[in-house]
Amino acid sequence: MREERNRELDAAVPHEISYNKEGKPLTREKLEHVLKVREEIIARTNGRTFDDSTELIRQMRDERTRELDEL
């Protein structure tokens, strides 16, 4: 089932090259490792995911802007 889902996702998304912090392309093994770790985290958290920190910052900024507008 997992392999079938991987094929579906591969077909649906154009392949882009992912890069590490140094700007070098990631190997397929590294990408597979990242996906495996991601799956483990999701499994350990009962499917709950975490908000991206940039999204949290944006939400906090918007809330603060609303508060300042009320003054």
C-alpha positions in Angstrom: 0.0 0.0 0.0 2.8 2.4 0.9 4.6 1.8 -2.4 1.4 2.4 -4.3 0.9 5.7 -2.5 4.5 6.7 -3.2 3.9 6.0 -6.9 0.7 8.1 -6.9 2.5 11.0 -5.2 5.4 10.8 -7.6 3.0 10.9 -10.5 1.0 13.8 -9.1 3.9 16.1 -8.1 6.6 17.3 -10.5 10.0 16.2 -9.4 12.0 19.1 -7.9 15.5 18.8 -6.6 15.7 19.3 -2.8 18.8 20.9 -1.4 20.5 20.8 2.0 21.7 23.8 4.0 24.9 24.0 2.0 23.0 24.2 -1.3 24.0 20.7 -2.4 21.3 18.3 -3.8 20.0 15.8 -1.3 20.5 12.1 -2.2 17.5 9.9 -2.6 18.6 8.0 0.5 18.6 11.2 2.6 15.1 12.1 1.3 13.8 8.7 2.1 15.3 9.0 5.6 13.6 12.4 6.1 10.2 10.9 5.0 10.7 7.9 7.3 11.4 10.2 10.3 8.4 12.3 9.4 6.2 9.2 9.3 7.6 8.1 12.7 6.8 11.5 14.3 3.3 11.4 12.9 2.8 7.9 14.2 4.0 8.8 17.7 1.8 11.9 17.8 -1.3 9.9 16.7 -1.5 11.7 13.4 -1.3 15.2 14.8 1.1 17.5 13.0 2.8 20.6 14.2 2.2 24.1 12.9 5.1 25.6 11.0 6.9 28.2 13.1 6.5 30.8 10.4 2.7 30.3 10.4 2.6 30.7 14.2 4.6 33.9 13.9 2.2 35.2 11.3 -0.8 34.4 13.4 0.7 36.1 16.4 1.6 39.1 14.4 -2.0 39.3 13.0 -3.4 39.0 16.5 -1.2 41.8 17.8 -2.1 44.0 14.8 -5.8 43.4 15.6 -5.2 44.3 19.3 -3.4 47.5 18.3 -6.2 48.5 15.9 -8.7 48.3 18.8 -6.8 50.8 20.8 
